[in-house]
């Protein structure tokens, strides 16, 4: 009889993970809302501590004010970045990918040969170059990005739905800080309540630290990349920096994709209106910056975020990311580590409870 409750708990957590995988779109809305809640909650707490004429400002008011602050910050950032980015896109719209590919191919081939020799022996020469060229050609072949814009607009309905969903979820998480915790614990039988509280507290600490770390990491990499490239004379530093910070969310593969995209963009800009383009100089500058930043990311940011926040070994991280890539592609790579951490901590708590709590001995 002692094993029966534990078996039921493992079945329950297995079904929970299957449900999360099946309802991944809704889960993504919740994750975005949790990220926003982590950053906006201190603002709401400060506002909630304010009294006007002896009346405490309610949390729902603080939540709305925090949304306004976030919106103003985003709008100001948009107004600052838009002129710089739009000028660079105007230049890029006049570029023909067919003219750029022969120029950039020798440099990409050198990178590919190095990867094959040292990291992926046995791979066929040209596999990275062909894959990236085909995908980039499909992306850039549209006339002045019109097809790309139309494709983005076609998702307008789902994007609007997602924004509304994230807004309402975040609002209620800010308005009632314990609503998610209470909702989850209400599903747990009373005899497992003590164990569930301990599990929830550990997961909250781990995941909140991970989310903060990921946001700080991506922002720092985007900022440092943009500034570094602008300082050494790469005009498209802002676009490349934003791409690098965003794609860095995808472990291992993201930096490589951002490097190749950045190389295409920088070479394209160098070829316009320049009678004597210095392609090797662009390649060298971009390579040095990316290698330096990825070294800092690998030896500082990632150990700090993954090892300390998620308490995972480097080899463990690599294996989990590979499994995530096999199961869900890029999204799987992003979601693999937090999902695995949740499962690992849950199992550890269940084993601890199995040995300590009386309910498992009945």
NORCORNOR-V699649 format. One record per helix or strand. SS is the DSSP state (alpha for helix, beta for strand). FROM is the first residue (numbers start at 1). LEN is the number of residues. If there is no record, write none. Layout:
ss: {SS;SS}
from: {FROM;FROM}
len: {LEN;LEN}
//
This chain:
ss: {alpha;alpha;beta;beta;alpha;alpha;alpha;alpha;alpha;alpha;alpha;alpha;alpha;alpha;alpha;alpha}
from: {2;24;51;55;59;97;127;143;156;179;190;237;253;279;314;358}
len: {21;25;2;2;35;22;14;12;20;7;42;11;19;31;43;4}
//
